[in-house]
């Protein structure tokens, strides 16, 4: 069960997509979708690492100022 959809609903959705796009386009659509998802994941990881670097830099700046 994915997102509240059972096996029957997923099969019906797959058949409708197959009828709309045809079997030759499904490979292209799947490939494009996979590339998009991997690009999104990579962007999220890059954002997380940049935020971590900025946080570490801010901590270093605060430590170097010291307290009087």
C-alpha positions, 0 to 999 in steps of 0.5 A: 500500500503506497500512500493509501493506494492498494495494488488494484488502484496502482494497476489501474493507474499504470494501465491508464498511463500505458494507454495515454503514452504508449509502451514506447514512451514509458521508457523515456518517461521513466528515465526522465523521472529517475534523473529528476529524482536523483537530481533533486536528491543531490541538490538536497544533499548539497544544500545540507552540506552548505548549511553545515559548512555555514554553521561551522564557519559561524561557530568558528567566528564566534569562538575567535571573537572570544568573550571579554 
